[in-house]
């Protein structure tokens, strides 16, 4: 048997049926490619382990006595023999020839440490992470060298936000993180009860942990403050204020687990790279003719919204004519001194162009589609601050 060029890493827990489907799809999508498939069972109480041993005997199986969450991936990464590591969830799998094409992209450019796939979901939906300099954990390919040097997945997150931690460390090492539009992973999203309070608890506490870990205090406070504002608004909409408040309390009582804390504060130039500040600033400045007056409507409020507004304010002749949202819970709020209005309140005679205010690539895609589908706005110029590296 040839040495594998790619190692698939899949943690699982109590999802035998959907895992079986994913494994079959992975086999189809990687036919003819030298590979290994590694499954890490996070202490399943169903017959997941027996099923793998019976129906997928060639798969390398690791069995945990307790649930490690996303950290379980490190067991597979450590034992992997492939040059590339393809991390998936137990309910996700690659589409088409995206495995072979991903390998080809990384073979041609050794500077790429991480290839972030576009995540397709049921109902013709799609998704990327909230920062365009990060990846979605259910569909990502690493070079083994890069993920090893970065130290693998972090401890203490459980799930949610750990992808940003990995992304930050890979970028800090000088590797490229590339988002692709035409390479896709399908996320089946297993049908199970989602505890929305638990989700917001983790989102809040883990975001505080992330920025406290990597950012100098002043910048960490600024980014955390805005993240907490956003998550509180969204928690109100999702009826999950209990989870939000629990996460807030936990964050400021004990930001780091004693076993995980160390000084990881990064230099300002690296942080600018992690957030994509330089790219966003350059993109904004290329949109406008210097000195020519231009009224800008900013639509959608993402993780880097304050940074986008500050970039706009540095461009001579630019006037922010309004900030708009389709989330009713944002409407009426004041952000950076600007009142948030409803998307329905956008008047085409009040601005010259629309700029997306989100740093998520999939949100930029959605906003572009919304604008083009609106008869009163489709003739207006639309600009996105974030682009895919490969279309």
DRENRO-822784 format. One line per 5 residues: their letters; for each residue x, y, z of C-alpha. Coordinates in nm, 3 decimals. Layout:
% residues N
A> X Y Z  ...
END
This chain:
% residues 391
XXXXX> 0.000 0.000 0.000  0.133 0.343 -0.096  0.189 0.604 0.170  -0.124 0.823 0.183  -0.102 1.175 0.045
XXXXX> -0.409 1.281 0.246  -0.539 1.178 0.587  -0.907 1.234 0.666  -0.965 1.312 1.034  -1.319 1.270 1.171
XXXXX> -1.423 1.291 1.538  -1.762 1.140 1.623  -1.999 1.075 1.910  -2.330 0.886 1.902  -2.406 0.943 1.533
XXXXX> -2.358 0.602 1.379  -2.602 0.632 1.089  -2.494 0.973 0.966  -2.126 0.881 1.012  -2.176 0.571 0.795
XXXXX> -2.320 0.790 0.519  -2.032 1.039 0.547  -1.769 0.765 0.530  -1.925 0.621 0.216  -1.934 0.967 0.055
XXXXX> -1.570 1.031 0.151  -1.471 0.706 -0.019  -1.651 0.815 -0.337  -1.502 1.165 -0.336  -1.145 1.036 -0.290
XXXXX> -1.154 0.736 -0.525  -0.812 0.678 -0.682  -0.634 0.895 -0.424  -0.386 0.739 -0.180  -0.549 0.811 0.153
XXXXX> -0.622 0.699 0.503  -0.938 0.765 0.704  -0.902 0.813 1.078  -1.206 0.820 1.307  -1.180 0.929 1.670
XXXXX> -1.475 0.813 1.879  -1.552 1.051 2.166  -1.691 0.789 2.405  -2.006 0.702 2.209  -2.275 0.516 2.402
XXXXX> -2.439 0.377 2.087  -2.294 0.112 1.852  -2.075 0.354 1.652  -1.754 0.166 1.732  -1.900 -0.174 1.643
XXXXX> -2.036 -0.036 1.316  -1.698 0.100 1.206  -1.522 -0.223 1.299  -1.780 -0.428 1.109  -1.848 -0.225 0.794
XXXXX> -1.530 -0.012 0.760  -1.249 -0.243 0.876  -0.977 -0.048 0.691  -1.048 0.271 0.884  -0.809 0.355 1.166
XXXXX> -1.020 0.390 1.477  -0.922 0.556 1.804  -1.152 0.511 2.104  -1.166 0.772 2.381  -1.301 0.698 2.727
XXXXX> -1.448 1.050 2.749  -1.556 1.328 2.515  -1.262 1.549 2.413  -1.468 1.772 2.183  -1.269 1.928 1.899
XXXXX> -0.939 1.841 2.072  -0.998 1.481 1.965  -0.876 1.582 1.620  -0.523 1.606 1.764  -0.517 1.229 1.821
XXXXX> -0.579 1.173 1.451  -0.344 1.450 1.339  -0.061 1.314 1.552  -0.095 0.964 1.408  -0.164 1.075 1.049
XXXXX> 0.080 0.971 0.775  -0.055 1.194 0.495  0.117 1.505 0.363  -0.220 1.679 0.394  -0.479 1.662 0.669
XXXXX> -0.847 1.690 0.570  -1.059 1.760 0.878  -1.431 1.687 0.858  -1.720 1.646 1.101  -1.906 1.317 1.121
XXXXX> -2.194 1.481 0.930  -1.989 1.637 0.648  -1.816 1.513 0.334  -1.638 1.655 0.023  -1.830 1.716 -0.299
XXXXX> -1.721 1.638 -0.655  -1.347 1.645 -0.719  -1.275 1.887 -0.434  -1.029 1.651 -0.264  -0.804 1.610 -0.570
XXXXX> -0.832 1.980 -0.660  -0.747 2.084 -0.305  -0.437 1.866 -0.306  -0.338 2.013 -0.643  -0.371 2.371 -0.513
XXXXX> -0.156 2.297 -0.210  0.103 2.104 -0.410  0.152 2.408 -0.634  0.192 2.653 -0.344  0.376 2.523 -0.034
XXXXX> 0.312 2.859 0.136  -0.054 2.756 0.181  -0.090 2.605 0.527  -0.468 2.592 0.531  -0.732 2.553 0.259
XXXXX> -1.077 2.662 0.378  -1.358 2.491 0.186  -1.695 2.646 0.113  -1.962 2.472 0.322  -2.283 2.376 0.142
XXXXX> -2.588 2.298 0.356  -2.942 2.169 0.303  -3.186 2.415 0.146  -2.932 2.566 -0.097  -2.760 2.746 0.188
XXXXX> -2.386 2.790 0.225  -2.153 2.907 0.497  -1.804 3.033 0.578  -1.665 3.151 0.910  -1.727 3.503 1.041
XXXXX> -1.372 3.612 0.958  -1.246 3.563 0.605  -0.906 3.478 0.755  -1.042 3.162 0.917  -1.193 2.827 0.819
XXXXX> -1.503 2.624 0.905  -1.410 2.317 1.108  -1.636 2.077 0.915  -1.438 2.124 0.592  -1.069 2.221 0.592
XXXXX> -0.743 2.087 0.451  -0.409 2.158 0.623  -0.056 2.080 0.525  0.064 1.833 0.790  0.372 2.048 0.839
XXXXX> 0.169 2.362 0.912  -0.081 2.209 1.156  0.202 2.029 1.338  0.404 2.349 1.371  0.094 2.534 1.492
XXXXX> 0.043 2.276 1.767  -0.286 2.134 1.645  -0.624 2.218 1.793  -0.634 2.416 2.121  -0.754 2.289 2.457
XXXXX> -1.034 2.438 2.659  -1.278 2.545 2.385  -1.485 2.229 2.356  -1.647 2.348 2.036  -1.706 2.688 1.869
XXXXX> -1.431 2.946 1.805  -1.146 2.689 1.815  -1.109 2.734 1.437  -1.010 3.099 1.488  -0.745 2.994 1.739
XXXXX> -0.595 2.747 1.489  -0.617 3.002 1.206  -0.443 3.271 1.409  -0.151 3.040 1.492  -0.111 2.920 1.133
XXXXX> -0.114 3.277 0.998  0.127 3.390 1.271  0.375 3.129 1.146  0.372 3.298 0.804  0.159 3.045 0.616
XXXXX> -0.125 3.148 0.386  -0.485 3.063 0.469  -0.680 3.038 0.145  -1.059 3.041 0.107  -1.194 2.870 -0.204
XXXXX> -1.536 2.909 -0.362  -1.539 2.618 -0.604  -1.417 2.350 -0.361  -1.708 2.237 -0.148  -1.794 2.025 0.152
XXXXX> -2.154 1.929 0.224  -2.262 1.965 0.587  -2.564 1.744 0.651  -2.629 1.897 0.995  -2.742 1.591 1.188
XXXXX> -3.096 1.615 1.321  -3.054 1.657 1.694  -3.170 1.894 1.963  -2.958 2.209 1.968  -2.928 2.372 2.308
XXXXX> -2.925 2.738 2.201  -2.832 2.860 2.550  -2.532 2.627 2.553  -2.429 2.754 2.210  -2.434 3.118 2.323
XXXXX> -2.256 3.030 2.646  -1.971 2.882 2.441  -1.970 3.158 2.179  -1.936 3.428 2.444  -1.684 3.260 2.672
XXXXX> -1.473 3.125 2.384  -1.458 3.458 2.199  -1.341 3.631 2.516  -1.080 3.359 2.560  -0.962 3.391 2.198
XXXXX> -0.903 3.767 2.190  -0.761 3.777 2.543  -0.514 3.508 2.440  -0.376 3.670 2.124  -0.444 4.044 2.140
XXXXX> -0.276 4.311 2.356  -0.512 4.431 2.633  -0.643 4.751 2.471  -0.718 4.585 2.137  -0.861 4.278 2.309
XXXXX> -1.104 4.494 2.509  -1.213 4.678 2.194  -1.278 4.360 1.995  -1.440 4.177 2.287  -1.671 4.470 2.362
XXXXX> -1.807 4.470 2.008  -1.836 4.089 1.999  -2.038 4.097 2.322  -2.262 4.368 2.181  -2.330 4.160 1.868
XXXXX> -2.390 3.837 2.058  -2.626 4.003 2.304  -2.836 4.138 2.017  -2.840 3.798 1.845  -2.911 3.620 2.176
XXXXX> -3.216 3.845 2.224  -3.340 3.740 1.883  -3.279 3.369 1.956  -3.427 3.390 2.308  -3.093 3.282 2.457
XXXXX> -3.006 3.563 2.698  -2.957 3.304 2.974  -2.674 3.140 2.781  -2.526 3.479 2.690  -2.520 3.593 3.054
XXXXX> -2.375 3.261 3.171  -2.095 3.295 2.915  -2.033 3.653 3.024  -2.007 3.552 3.389  -1.774 3.261 3.310
XXXXX> -1.552 3.475 3.088  -1.464 3.729 3.348  -1.435 3.484 3.637  -1.191 3.251 3.465  -1.081 3.343 3.113
XXXXX> -0.822 3.068 3.079  -0.807 2.714 3.200  -0.495 2.686 3.418  -0.354 2.416 3.193  -0.394 2.620 2.876
XXXXX> -0.288 2.974 2.968  0.037 3.123 2.839  0.149 3.446 2.685  0.056 3.428 2.317  0.012 3.802 2.255
XXXXX> 0.097 3.877 1.893  0.257 4.180 1.728  0.032 4.449 1.582  0.133 4.370 1.222  0.043 4.003 1.270
XXXXX> -0.292 4.095 1.427  -0.368 4.318 1.127  -0.302 4.015 0.910  -0.522 3.789 1.123  -0.813 4.030 1.094
XXXXX> -0.747 4.107 0.730  -0.717 4.478 0.815  -0.458 4.559 0.548  -0.655 4.380 0.275  -0.984 4.545 0.376
XXXXX> -0.825 4.890 0.401  -0.662 4.850 0.059  -0.987 4.725 -0.095  -1.187 5.018 0.044  -0.933 5.272 -0.080
XXXXX> -0.939 5.127 -0.432  -1.318 5.163 -0.453  -1.322 5.541 -0.433  -1.173 5.814 -0.647  -0.960 6.025 -0.415
XXXXX> -1.134 6.347 -0.318  -1.452 6.270 -0.512  -1.760 6.287 -0.291  -1.935 5.955 -0.250  -2.227 5.854 -0.027
XXXXX> -2.198 5.499 0.102  -2.471 5.275 0.243  -2.320 5.001 0.461  -2.531 4.686 0.479  -2.491 4.410 0.745
XXXXX> -2.297 4.420 1.070  -2.021 4.161 1.104  -1.732 4.091 1.338  -1.509 4.360 1.187  -1.780 4.621 1.133
XXXXX> -1.612 4.892 1.351  -1.288 4.844 1.159  -1.469 4.878 0.825  -1.636 5.201 0.943  -1.302 5.342 1.061
XXXXX> -1.144 5.256 0.724  -1.425 5.441 0.544  -1.373 5.748 0.763  -1.009 5.771 0.651  -1.102 5.804 0.283
XXXXX> -1.133 6.164 0.165  -1.474 6.248 0.019  -1.658 5.946 0.162  -1.980 6.009 0.351  -2.153 5.720 0.532
XXXXX> -2.517 5.780 0.445  -2.653 5.494 0.656  -2.598 5.159 0.821  -2.861 4.895 0.746  -2.953 4.551 0.880
XXXXX> -3.209 4.281 0.812  -3.198 4.167 1.177  -3.474 4.367 1.348  -3.296 4.342 1.685  -3.009 4.559 1.552
XXXXX> -3.244 4.829 1.422  -3.240 5.146 1.630  -2.906 5.063 1.796  -2.624 5.318 1.776  -2.290 5.182 1.654
XXXXX> -1.985 5.405 1.605  -2.219 5.703 1.641  -2.445 5.582 1.357  -2.805 5.468 1.401  -2.883 5.129 1.246
XXXXX> -3.178 5.132 1.006  -3.387 4.859 0.845  -3.290 4.721 0.505  -3.638 4.827 0.390  -3.547 5.188 0.471
XXXXX> -3.268 5.206 0.215  -3.360 5.481 -0.034  -3.175 5.460 -0.362  -3.153 5.839 -0.389  -2.971 5.868 -0.055
XXXXX> -2.647 5.693 -0.154  -2.417 5.625 -0.447  -2.304 5.270 -0.366  -2.358 4.985 -0.120  -2.074 4.827 0.075
XXXXX> -2.107 4.497 0.263  -2.023 4.545 0.630  -1.943 4.181 0.702  -1.609 4.000 0.686  -1.776 3.664 0.624
XXXXX> -1.737 3.550 0.264  -2.072 3.369 0.261  -2.249 3.676 0.402  -2.088 3.885 0.126  -2.229 3.633 -0.124
XXXXX> -2.575 3.655 0.034  -2.574 4.036 0.044  -2.466 4.054 -0.319  -2.755 3.824 -0.415  -3.003 4.031 -0.209
XXXXX> -2.895 4.358 -0.371  -2.907 4.216 -0.723  -3.252 4.071 -0.652  -3.394 4.404 -0.535  -3.545 4.600 -0.824
XXXXX> -3.488 4.940 -0.662  -3.123 4.865 -0.574  -2.989 4.631 -0.841  -2.867 4.916 -1.061  -2.657 5.055 -0.778
XXXXX> -2.289 4.969 -0.749  -2.223 4.702 -0.488  -1.884 4.631 -0.331  -1.769 4.356 -0.099  -1.472 4.404 0.131
XXXXX> -1.372 4.035 0.129  -1.304 3.807 -0.165  -1.223 3.439 -0.210  -0.861 3.363 -0.297  -0.968 3.104 -0.554
X> -1.300 3.131 -0.738
END
